[in-house]
């Protein structure tokens, strides 16, 4: 059985910068969330991680990815999804209208692809409550003698930057805590893919009443089977709260270039 959320008309990013609509947005944050739109199992996962209704009231998320040459800082407006990422040799972001990047010649990344990538991985499972998502039951994942039921996620056409991406969330059947995420990357081709990457979530930290990852571990995959840990990313200086960022956090820096 599929569960489908109808695409809702969003407030324009530019309008969000006005004081009047900002106040309206704050009022909407206090409205009760209709959990019946989501599969029962996903409702239980949301509850285990701190509750979707409480998460929907949050305005700001900050975290840093631990790196040898200096941490990489991510700041995200949880209401309109503007973002800013600052590393040792670059700053990039989304100001609500444009994606921009300010970097030296050593930067080889793709700002349009990366600006919100880690946010989507990090803010699981709550980002799976976004508009325009189609849910269905996924095959159970079996790993090291334990079984993890799954929820398959795909998107309506035109949703997000790439609507052809898919996710599979697997959870502990006893606690409903998220345990694994399968994902496809279709940014370049815009075509559906059967090749899934896999991340293990088993290192949770309590932050302002929410369970958020202290680390994530990517696993190698052979013949569609999850094998061994491949790499781990650690997260620190995690903050989630009601107080919004000032608009200048996301504004294009003086030397930044717009990414098409």
Secondary structure, DSSP 8 states (H G I E B T S, - for coil): --EE--------TTGGGSHHHHHHHHHHHTS---GGGS-HHHHHHHHHTT-HHHHTT--EEEEEE--TT--EEEEEETTT--EEEE-SSEEEEE-SS-EEEEE-TT----HHHHTTHHHHHHTTTGGGGSTTEEEEEEEEEEETTEEEEEEEEEE-TT-SS-TT--EEEEEETTT--EEEEEE---TTT-S-----EEEE---EEEETTEEEESEEEEEEEETTEEEEEEEEEEEEEEEEESS---GGGTS--TT-EEE-
